[in-house]
Amino acid sequence: MIKYLSKLFLCWPLAILILSSLSLSSIAQYGNAGPWPYLDTLAQHQPDSALIQLRKLHAQALSQDDDLKAGLSLQRMGQICFDQGHYGQALDLYLQAEKIFQTSNNKAQLANNLFKIGILYYYNKQLDKARTTYNKALYLYRRTNDQNGQAAVFGEIGHLFEKRQRYDSAFYYQQRALQGYQKVGSRSGQAKIYENLGSIYEDLERYDTAYVCFTNSDRLYQQDHNTVARIEVLNNIGDVLRKTGRLKESLKLSHQAYALAVSTNNLYQEAAASRDLGKSFQLLKQMDSAYHYVELSRRLSLDVYSKEGLNQTLFLQVLYDINKKSDEIARLNSIRQTNRIITVAVVTVVILLIIIGVVVFSRQRLKIHDQKVLAEQQRSIYEAQNDLMQLELRNKELEEQGLKQQLELKTKELSNHTLNLIKTNQLLEGMRATLQQMVKEDKRDQKRQMQQIVQQIDQSFDHEQNWKEFTGAFEQVHQSFFEKLKAHSSDLTSADMRLIALLKVNMDSKDIAGLLGISMDSLRVARHRLRKKLNIEQGDNLSSFIQSL
């Protein structure tokens, strides 16, 4: 796998060059619908390529002063980043699009953009912000009489109440969403709401009602020819049947879901269907078949994770290149704008001088010499100002370079401190083990002396000087990190802070245990206690949570 990835990264610059050379005329084949259907389809399979195309569209829109195209490009770029899990980058792009739609007073697109931001807040577990944003979108959808948009917002608000286990309110909003979709005749919308209702009924163990809702959802998806959505619904129906003891019917639905997943090359749904088949066969006491499908699910899940990891790597590379180009374009635009201002100023000054010269020459020939002297003085002032501006720009560039170098230096310093701590503790650990072995030997005249040395080494594990140096370097690289952390919990001890700092710098568990002078079992206990203090929900990853702060 490493060898394959190394080859892929070597080929990546060539791929970027080929993609960047593609003309946007290849999108024009979609006619009046514009490039959006093509790009939406491309984003599902090749998000990195879609991101490059959208970036080019955005640049083209800016050059043509096309606010709608610019806003839609940013919005779809944000959607791609959201789908890839880059919530910060997605929110930034959504906010840029929102500013454009507000400036152009495009209420319809502004409502759609707010709706997407609300979904982002929901998945980022900021439920209050999500509800506030949904309300803003709903207000605009009502202003534009967009029934489909209103129904979509009602469905998402229902999700919020379901998340908080307020099922009465969740049912109310899901029913309003269903009525809205029925009014506009949206089969896909109705199918999604029936799926949502089925999930709520399943959580409440009302399996008969859940079965009816899921069946309605499958029927509507089938009429809408949405095979991918059907797979998940069929899996849900299989779950309900399995929970109610109808195992043979459950197997039939799971086999159908698996076949659809294979036909659409959907590895994730193949793994889910295989897992459900394994559960059903296990309940039927057919252990050979159960093992086969559980093992198949495991292999497919590994393939999914491997594929997603590779896609994430490629996407991050594209995102980095785009951001780098954006910074360079912004810098060049700034220089171009400065030069434009200077050119306009020069032209203005020259025109004024000519007018003044003509007027003065026609009326007061005796003052021509004084006017020329005045013009020279003004030109000198202008040149001095221009030199000053260039000097200021250069100083800013040097200041930015200095800050970057300082950050790199601090990062290296942090890495050195960490490495020194690890080496020191490993050395002391080895010495302690050796001395303990000597103590176990039957040389009684050496035991007391050896035990004293072991105690001295144990005491050296608690030496705080290296930790103070490490903490100082860490806070310079990750500014305000501990303040953000204390907002989640006020019960953190200094030992907790040390463990969190080591997790933040991506240190593996073995090195952390050696650095803290504890066993792997003690480390697992410490991580478990830390999850409780930080109120991390079951299933969420501790390291991912710390990296997100």
C-alpha positions as CSV (number, residue, x, y, z in Angstrom):
1,M,0.0,0.0,0.0
2,I,2.8,2.4,0.9
3,K,4.5,1.7,-2.4
4,Y,1.3,2.3,-4.3
5,L,0.7,5.6,-2.5
6,S,4.2,6.8,-3.2
7,K,3.7,6.2,-7.0
8,L,0.4,8.0,-6.8
9,F,1.9,11.1,-5.2
10,L,4.6,11.1,-7.8
11,C,2.0,11.1,-10.6
12,W,-0.2,13.8,-8.8
13,P,1.5,16.9,-10.3
14,L,0.9,15.5,-13.8
15,A,-2.7,14.8,-13.0
16,I,-3.1,18.4,-11.7
17,L,-1.6,19.7,-14.9
18,I,-3.9,17.6,-17.1
19,L,-7.0,18.6,-15.1
20,S,-6.1,22.3,-15.1
21,S,-5.6,22.2,-18.8
22,L,-9.2,21.0,-19.4
23,S,-11.4,23.6,-20.9
24,L,-14.7,24.6,-19.4
25,S,-16.2,24.0,-22.8
26,S,-16.5,20.3,-21.9
27,I,-19.2,21.4,-19.5
28,A,-21.2,23.3,-22.1
29,Q,-22.6,20.0,-23.5
30,Y,-25.4,20.2,-20.8
31,G,-27.0,23.2,-22.6
32,N,-29.4,25.4,-20.8
33,A,-29.0,23.5,-17.5
34,G,-25.5,25.0,-17.3
35,P,-22.5,23.2,-15.8
36,W,-24.2,22.4,-12.5
37,P,-25.7,18.9,-13.2
38,Y,-22.3,17.8,-14.7
39,L,-20.4,19.1,-11.7
40,D,-22.8,17.6,-9.2
41,T,-22.4,14.2,-10.8
42,L,-18.6,14.6,-11.0
43,A,-18.5,15.6,-7.3
44,Q,-20.0,12.3,-6.2
45,H,-17.3,10.3,-7.9
46,Q,-14.3,12.6,-8.3
47,P,-14.6,15.4,-5.7
48,D,-11.0,16.6,-6.3
49,S,-11.7,17.1,-10.1
50,A,-15.0,18.8,-9.4
51,L,-13.3,21.2,-6.9
52,I,-10.7,22.2,-9.6
53,Q,-13.5,22.8,-12.2
54,L,-15.5,24.8,-9.7
55,R,-12.5,26.9,-8.8
56,K,-12.0,27.8,-12.5
57,L,-15.7,28.6,-12.8
58,H,-15.5,30.9,-9.8
59,A,-12.5,32.7,-11.3
60,Q,-14.3,33.1,-14.6
61,A,-17.4,34.4,-12.8
62,L,-15.4,37.0,-11.0
63,S,-13.8,38.2,-14.2
64,Q,-17.3,38.5,-15.8
65,D,-18.9,40.1,-12.7
66,D,-21.4,37.2,-12.7
67,D,-22.6,37.2,-9.0
68,L,-24.9,34.2,-9.4
69,K,-22.3,31.9,-11.0
70,A,-19.7,33.0,-8.4
71,G,-22.1,32.3,-5.5
72,L,-23.2,28.9,-6.9
73,S,-19.5,27.9,-7.5
74,L,-18.6,28.8,-3.9
75,Q,-21.7,27.0,-2.6
76,R,-20.9,23.8,-4.4
77,M,-17.3,23.9,-3.4
78,G,-18.5,24.2,0.2
79,Q,-20.8,21.2,-0.3
80,I,-17.8,19.1,-1.6
81,C,-15.7,20.1,1.4
82,F,-18.7,19.2,3.7
83,D,-19.1,15.8,2.1
84,Q,-15.4,15.2,2.6
85,G,-15.6,16.1,6.3
86,H,-13.8,19.4,6.1
87,Y,-16.4,21.5,8.0
88,G,-14.2,24.5,8.7
89,Q,-13.4,25.0,5.0
90,A,-17.0,24.3,4.0
91,L,-18.4,26.9,6.4
92,D,-15.9,29.5,5.1
93,L,-17.0,28.9,1.5
94,Y,-20.7,28.9,2.5
95,L,-20.2,32.3,4.2
96,Q,-18.5,33.7,1.1
97,A,-21.5,32.5,-1.0
98,E,-23.9,34.0,1.6
99,K,-22.3,37.4,1.3
100,I,-22.6,37.4,-2.5
101,F,-26.3,36.3,-2.4
102,Q,-27.0,39.0,0.2
103,T,-25.3,41.7,-1.9
104,S,-27.2,40.6,-5.1
105,N,-30.5,40.3,-3.0
106,N,-31.0,36.7,-4.3
107,K,-33.4,35.4,-1.7
108,A,-33.9,32.0,-3.3
109,Q,-30.2,31.1,-3.3
110,L,-29.6,32.8,0.0
111,A,-32.3,30.5,1.5
112,N,-30.6,27.4,0.0
113,N,-27.3,28.5,1.3
114,L,-28.6,29.1,4.8
115,F,-30.2,25.6,4.7
116,K,-26.9,24.0,3.9
117,I,-25.1,26.0,6.7
118,G,-27.8,24.7,9.1
119,I,-27.1,21.1,8.1
120,L,-23.4,21.7,8.6
121,Y,-24.0,23.0,12.1
122,Y,-26.2,19.9,12.8
123,Y,-23.4,17.5,11.8
124,N,-20.9,19.6,13.8
125,K,-23.2,19.1,16.9
126,Q,-24.0,22.8,17.2
127,L,-27.7,22.2,17.5
128,D,-28.7,25.7,18.7
129,K,-26.9,27.3,15.8
130,A,-28.5,24.8,13.4
131,R,-32.0,25.7,14.6
132,T,-31.4,29.4,14.3
133,T,-30.1,29.0,10.7
134,Y,-33.0,26.8,9.8
135,N,-35.4,29.4,11.0
136,K,-33.7,32.0,8.8
137,A,-33.9,29.7,5.8
138,L,-37.5,28.9,6.5
139,Y,-38.4,32.6,6.6
140,L,-36.8,33.2,3.2
141,Y,-38.5,30.1,1.7
142,R,-41.8,31.5,2.8
143,R,-41.0,34.9,1.3
144,T,-40.2,33.2,-2.1
145,N,-43.1,30.7,-1.7
146,D,-40.7,27.7,-2.1
147,Q,-42.8,24.8,-0.8
148,N,-40.1,22.2,-1.5
149,G,-37.5,24.3,0.5
150,Q,-40.0,24.7,3.4
151,A,-40.6,20.9,3.5
152,A,-36.8,20.2,3.5
153,V,-36.3,22.6,6.5
154,F,-39.2,21.0,8.4
155,G,-37.6,17.6,7.9
156,E,-34.2,18.8,9.3
157,I,-35.9,20.5,12.3
158,G,-37.5,17.2,12.9
159,H,-34.0,15.6,13.0
160,L,-33.0,18.2,15.6
161,F,-35.9,17.2,17.9
162,E,-35.2,13.5,17.3
163,K,-31.5,14.0,18.3
164,R,-32.8,15.5,21.6
165,Q,-35.3,12.6,22.0
166,R,-38.2,15.0,21.9
167,Y,-40.2,12.6,19.7
168,D,-43.6,14.4,19.7
169,S,-42.0,17.5,18.2
170,A,-40.0,15.3,15.8
171,F,-43.2,13.7,14.6
172,Y,-44.9,17.0,14.2
173,Y,-42.2,18.5,12.0
174,Q,-41.7,15.3,9.9
175,Q,-45.5,15.3,9.2
176,R,-45.3,18.9,8.1
177,A,-42.4,18.0,5.8
178,L,-44.4,15.1,4.4
179,Q,-47.4,17.3,3.7
180,G,-45.2,19.8,2.0
181,Y,-43.6,17.2,-0.3
182,Q,-47.0,15.7,-1.1
183,K,-48.2,19.2,-2.0
184,V,-45.4,19.7,-4.6
185,G,-45.5,16.0,-5.7
186,S,-41.9,15.3,-4.8
187,R,-41.5,11.5,-4.6
188,S,-37.9,11.6,-3.4
189,G,-38.8,14.1,-0.6
190,Q,-41.7,11.9,0.5
191,A,-39.5,8.8,0.5
192,K,-36.9,10.5,2.7
193,I,-39.5,11.6,5.2
194,Y,-41.1,8.2,5.4
195,E,-37.5,6.9,6.0
196,N,-37.1,9.4,8.8
197,L,-40.4,8.4,10.4
198,G,-39.5,4.8,10.2
199,S,-36.2,5.4,12.0
200,I,-38.1,7.2,14.8
201,Y,-40.7,4.4,15.1
202,E,-37.8,1.9,15.2
203,D,-36.1,3.7,18.0
204,L,-39.4,3.7,19.9
205,E,-39.7,-0.1,19.2
206,R,-42.9,0.4,17.3
207,Y,-41.8,-2.0,14.6
208,D,-45.1,-2.6,12.8
209,T,-45.4,1.2,12.1
210,A,-41.7,1.4,11.3
211,Y,-42.2,-1.4,8.7
212,V,-45.0,0.5,7.0
213,C,-43.0,3.7,6.8
214,F,-39.9,2.0,5.4
215,T,-42.1,0.1,2.9
216,N,-43.7,3.4,1.7
217,S,-40.2,4.9,1.4
218,D,-38.9,1.9,-0.7
219,R,-41.9,2.1,-3.0
220,L,-41.4,5.9,-3.6
221,Y,-37.7,5.5,-4.2
222,Q,-38.4,2.7,-6.6
223,Q,-40.8,4.9,-8.5
224,D,-38.2,7.6,-8.5
225,H,-35.5,5.1,-9.8
226,N,-33.2,6.0,-6.8
227,T,-31.4,2.7,-6.4
228,V,-28.8,4.0,-4.0
229,A,-31.4,5.3,-1.5
230,R,-33.3,2.0,-1.9
231,I,-30.4,0.0,-0.6
232,E,-30.4,1.7,2.8
233,V,-34.2,1.5,3.1
234,L,-34.1,-2.3,2.3
235,N,-31.5,-2.7,5.0
236,N,-33.7,-0.9,7.4
237,I,-36.7,-3.1,6.5
238,G,-34.5,-6.1,7.0
239,D,-33.5,-4.8,10.5
240,V,-37.2,-4.4,11.5
241,L,-38.0,-7.9,10.3
242,R,-35.1,-9.4,12.1
243,K,-36.0,-7.6,15.3
244,T,-39.6,-9.0,15.1
245,G,-38.4,-12.6,14.5
246,R,-39.2,-12.8,10.7
247,L,-35.8,-14.0,9.9
248,K,-36.4,-15.6,6.5
249,E,-38.1,-12.4,5.2
250,S,-35.2,-10.4,6.7
251,L,-32.8,-12.6,4.8
252,K,-34.6,-12.0,1.5
253,L,-34.6,-8.2,2.0
254,S,-30.9,-8.2,3.0
255,H,-30.0,-10.3,-0.1
256,Q,-31.9,-7.9,-2.3
257,A,-30.0,-4.9,-0.7
258,Y,-26.7,-6.7,-1.2
259,A,-27.5,-7.4,-4.9
260,L,-28.4,-3.7,-5.5
261,A,-25.2,-2.6,-3.7
262,V,-23.1,-4.9,-5.9
263,S,-24.8,-3.7,-9.1
264,T,-24.1,0.0,-8.2
265,N,-20.6,-0.8,-7.0
266,N,-21.4,0.7,-3.6
267,L,-18.9,-0.8,-1.2
268,Y,-20.3,0.9,1.9
269,Q,-23.8,-0.5,1.4
270,E,-22.3,-3.9,0.4
271,A,-20.6,-4.0,3.8
272,A,-23.8,-3.0,5.6
273,A,-25.9,-5.6,3.8
274,S,-23.3,-8.3,4.5
275,R,-23.3,-7.4,8.1
276,D,-27.1,-7.7,8.3
277,L,-27.0,-11.1,6.5
278,G,-24.4,-12.3,9.1
279,K,-26.7,-11.2,12.0
280,S,-29.7,-13.0,10.4
281,F,-27.8,-16.3,9.8
282,Q,-26.5,-16.1,13.3
283,L,-30.0,-16.0,14.7
284,L,-30.9,-18.9,12.4
285,K,-28.0,-20.8,14.0
286,Q,-26.4,-21.1,10.5
287,M,-22.9,-20.2,11.8
288,D,-21.0,-21.0,8.6
289,S,-23.1,-18.6,6.6
290,A,-23.0,-16.1,9.4
291,Y,-19.2,-16.2,9.6
292,H,-19.0,-15.9,5.8
293,Y,-21.0,-12.7,5.6
294,V,-19.5,-11.2,8.7
295,E,-16.0,-11.8,7.3
296,L,-17.2,-10.4,3.9
297,S,-18.5,-7.3,5.7
298,R,-15.2,-6.8,7.5
299,R,-13.2,-7.0,4.2
300,L,-15.5,-4.6,2.5
301,S,-15.3,-2.2,5.4
302,L,-11.5,-2.3,5.1
303,D,-11.8,-1.6,1.4
304,V,-14.1,1.3,2.1
305,Y,-11.8,2.9,4.7
306,S,-8.8,2.4,2.4
307,K,-10.6,4.0,-0.6
308,E,-11.8,6.9,1.6
309,G,-8.4,7.4,3.0
310,L,-6.9,7.6,-0.5
311,N,-9.6,10.0,-1.7
312,Q,-9.1,12.2,1.4
313,T,-5.4,12.3,0.6
314,L,-6.0,13.4,-3.0
315,F,-8.7,15.8,-2.0
316,L,-6.4,17.5,0.6
317,Q,-3.7,17.9,-1.9
318,V,-6.1,19.6,-4.3
319,L,-7.4,21.7,-1.5
320,Y,-3.9,22.7,-0.6
321,D,-3.0,23.6,-4.1
322,I,-6.2,25.6,-4.6
323,N,-5.6,27.6,-1.4
324,K,-2.1,28.2,-2.4
325,K,-3.1,29.5,-5.8
326,S,-5.8,31.6,-4.2
327,D,-3.3,33.2,-1.9
328,E,-1.0,33.9,-4.8
329,I,-3.9,35.3,-6.9
330,A,-5.0,37.5,-4.0
331,R,-1.4,38.8,-3.7
332,L,-1.1,39.5,-7.4
333,N,-4.6,41.1,-7.4
334,S,-3.4,43.4,-4.6
335,I,-0.3,44.3,-6.5
336,R,-2.4,44.9,-9.7
337,Q,-4.9,47.0,-7.8
338,T,-2.0,49.1,-6.3
339,N,-0.5,49.5,-9.8
340,R,-3.9,50.5,-11.2
341,I,-4.4,53.1,-8.5
342,I,-0.9,54.4,-9.2
343,T,-1.6,54.5,-12.9
344,V,-4.9,56.4,-12.4
345,A,-3.2,58.8,-10.1
346,V,-0.4,59.4,-12.6
347,V,-2.9,60.0,-15.5
348,T,-5.0,62.3,-13.3
349,V,-2.0,64.3,-12.3
350,V,-0.8,64.6,-15.9
351,I,-4.2,65.7,-17.2
352,L,-4.5,68.3,-14.4
353,L,-1.1,69.6,-15.2
354,I,-1.9,69.9,-18.9
355,I,-5.2,71.7,-18.2
356,I,-3.5,74.0,-15.7
357,G,-0.6,74.6,-18.2
358,V,-3.0,75.5,-21.1
359,V,-5.1,77.8,-18.9
360,V,-2.1,79.5,-17.4
361,F,-0.3,79.7,-20.7
362,S,-3.2,81.4,-22.4
363,R,-3.8,83.9,-19.6
364,Q,-0.6,84.3,-17.7
365,R,2.4,83.5,-19.7
366,L,4.6,85.0,-17.1
367,K,3.7,82.3,-14.6
368,I,4.5,79.3,-16.8
369,H,7.9,78.8,-15.2
370,D,6.3,78.7,-11.7
371,Q,3.7,76.2,-12.8
372,K,6.4,73.8,-14.2
373,V,8.3,74.0,-10.9
374,L,5.0,73.2,-9.1
375,A,4.4,70.2,-11.4
376,E,7.9,68.9,-10.7
377,Q,7.4,69.2,-7.0
378,Q,4.1,67.3,-7.2
379,R,5.7,64.5,-9.3
380,S,8.5,64.2,-6.7
381,I,5.9,63.9,-3.9
382,Y,4.1,61.2,-5.9
383,E,7.3,59.3,-6.5
384,A,8.2,59.5,-2.9
385,Q,4.8,58.2,-1.9
386,N,5.1,55.4,-4.5
387,D,8.5,54.4,-3.1
388,L,7.1,54.5,0.4
389,M,4.2,52.2,-0.6
390,Q,6.6,49.7,-2.2
391,L,8.7,49.7,0.9
392,E,5.7,49.1,3.1
393,L,4.7,46.1,0.8
394,R,8.2,44.7,1.1
395,N,8.2,45.1,4.8
396,K,4.9,43.2,5.1
397,E,6.3,40.4,2.9
398,L,9.4,40.1,5.1
399,E,7.3,40.2,8.2
400,E,5.1,37.3,6.9
401,Q,8.3,35.3,6.0
402,G,9.6,35.9,9.5
403,L,6.4,34.7,11.2
404,K,6.4,31.5,9.0
405,Q,10.1,30.8,9.9
406,Q,9.3,31.4,13.6
407,L,6.4,29.0,13.5
408,E,8.6,26.3,11.8
409,L,11.2,26.9,14.5
410,K,8.7,26.5,17.3
411,T,7.3,23.4,15.7
412,K,10.8,21.9,15.5
413,E,11.5,22.9,19.1
414,L,8.3,21.1,20.2
415,S,9.3,18.0,18.3
416,N,12.8,18.1,19.9
417,H,11.4,18.4,23.4
418,T,9.1,15.5,22.8
419,L,11.9,13.3,21.4
420,N,14.2,14.2,24.3
421,L,11.5,13.3,26.8
422,I,10.8,10.0,25.1
423,K,14.6,9.1,24.9
424,T,15.1,10.1,28.6
425,N,12.2,8.1,29.9
426,Q,13.2,5.1,27.7
427,L,16.7,5.2,29.0
428,L,15.5,5.5,32.6
429,E,13.0,2.7,32.1
430,G,15.8,0.5,30.7
431,M,18.1,1.3,33.7
432,R,15.3,0.7,36.1
433,A,14.5,-2.7,34.6
434,T,18.1,-3.7,34.7
435,L,18.6,-2.6,38.3
436,Q,15.4,-4.4,39.3
437,Q,16.7,-7.6,37.7
438,M,20.0,-7.2,39.7
439,V,17.9,-6.7,42.9
440,K,16.2,-10.0,42.2
441,E,19.6,-11.8,42.2
442,D,20.9,-13.4,45.3
443,K,23.7,-10.9,46.1
444,R,22.4,-9.5,49.3
445,D,25.2,-7.1,49.8
446,Q,24.2,-5.2,46.7
447,K,20.4,-5.1,47.2
448,R,20.2,-2.0,49.4
449,Q,22.4,0.0,47.1
450,M,20.5,-1.2,44.0
451,Q,17.1,-0.3,45.6
452,Q,18.3,3.2,46.4
453,I,19.3,3.6,42.7
454,V,15.9,2.3,41.6
455,Q,14.2,4.8,43.9
456,Q,16.3,7.7,42.5
457,I,15.3,6.7,38.9
458,D,11.6,6.5,39.9
459,Q,11.9,10.0,41.3
460,S,13.5,11.2,38.1
461,F,10.3,10.2,36.2
462,D,8.5,13.0,38.0
463,H,11.0,15.7,37.1
464,E,9.0,18.7,35.9
465,Q,11.7,20.8,34.1
466,N,11.4,18.9,30.8
467,W,7.6,19.1,31.0
468,K,7.7,22.8,31.6
469,E,9.9,23.3,28.5
470,F,7.6,21.0,26.5
471,T,4.5,22.9,27.7
472,G,6.1,26.2,26.8
473,A,6.9,25.1,23.3
474,F,3.5,23.5,22.9
475,E,1.6,26.6,23.8
476,Q,3.6,28.7,21.4
477,V,2.7,26.3,18.5
478,H,-0.9,25.6,19.6
479,Q,-2.0,29.0,21.0
480,S,-5.2,29.2,23.1
481,F,-5.5,25.4,22.9
482,F,-5.7,24.9,26.7
483,E,-8.3,27.7,27.0
484,K,-10.5,26.0,24.4
485,L,-10.1,22.7,26.3
486,K,-11.1,24.2,29.7
487,A,-14.3,25.3,28.0
488,H,-15.3,21.6,27.7
489,S,-14.3,20.7,31.3
490,S,-13.0,22.4,34.4
491,D,-12.0,19.2,36.2
492,L,-8.9,18.5,34.2
493,T,-5.7,17.7,36.2
494,S,-2.1,18.5,35.2
495,A,-1.8,14.8,34.3
496,D,-4.8,15.1,32.0
497,M,-3.3,18.1,30.4
498,R,-0.1,16.2,29.7
499,L,-1.9,13.3,28.1
500,I,-4.0,15.7,26.0
501,A,-0.9,17.6,24.8
502,L,0.8,14.3,23.7
503,L,-2.4,13.2,21.9
504,K,-2.5,16.6,20.2
505,V,1.0,16.1,18.7
506,N,-0.1,12.7,17.3
507,M,2.1,10.5,19.5
508,D,1.3,6.8,19.5
509,S,0.2,5.0,22.7
510,K,3.4,3.2,23.3
511,D,5.5,6.4,23.3
512,I,2.9,8.1,25.5
513,A,3.0,5.3,28.1
514,G,6.8,5.4,28.1
515,L,6.8,9.2,28.4
516,L,4.4,9.3,31.3
517,G,6.1,6.3,33.0
518,I,3.0,4.2,33.1
519,S,1.8,0.9,31.6
520,M,-0.4,0.5,28.5
521,D,-3.3,-0.7,30.8
522,S,-2.9,2.5,33.0
523,L,-2.9,4.5,29.8
524,R,-6.2,3.0,28.6
525,V,-7.7,3.8,32.1
526,A,-6.4,7.4,31.8
527,R,-7.9,7.7,28.3
528,H,-11.3,6.4,29.6
529,R,-11.4,8.8,32.5
530,L,-10.4,11.7,30.2
531,R,-13.4,10.8,27.8
532,K,-15.8,11.1,30.8
533,K,-14.4,14.4,31.9
534,L,-14.6,15.9,28.4
535,N,-18.2,14.5,28.0
536,I,-17.3,12.7,24.7
537,E,-20.2,10.6,23.5
538,Q,-20.0,6.9,23.0
539,G,-18.6,6.1,19.6
540,D,-16.7,9.4,19.1
541,N,-12.9,9.2,18.8
542,L,-10.9,10.9,21.6
543,S,-8.0,11.7,19.4
544,S,-10.2,13.2,16.7
545,F,-12.0,15.3,19.3
546,I,-8.7,16.7,20.6
547,Q,-7.4,17.4,17.0
548,S,-10.6,19.3,16.2
549,L,-10.0,21.9,19.0
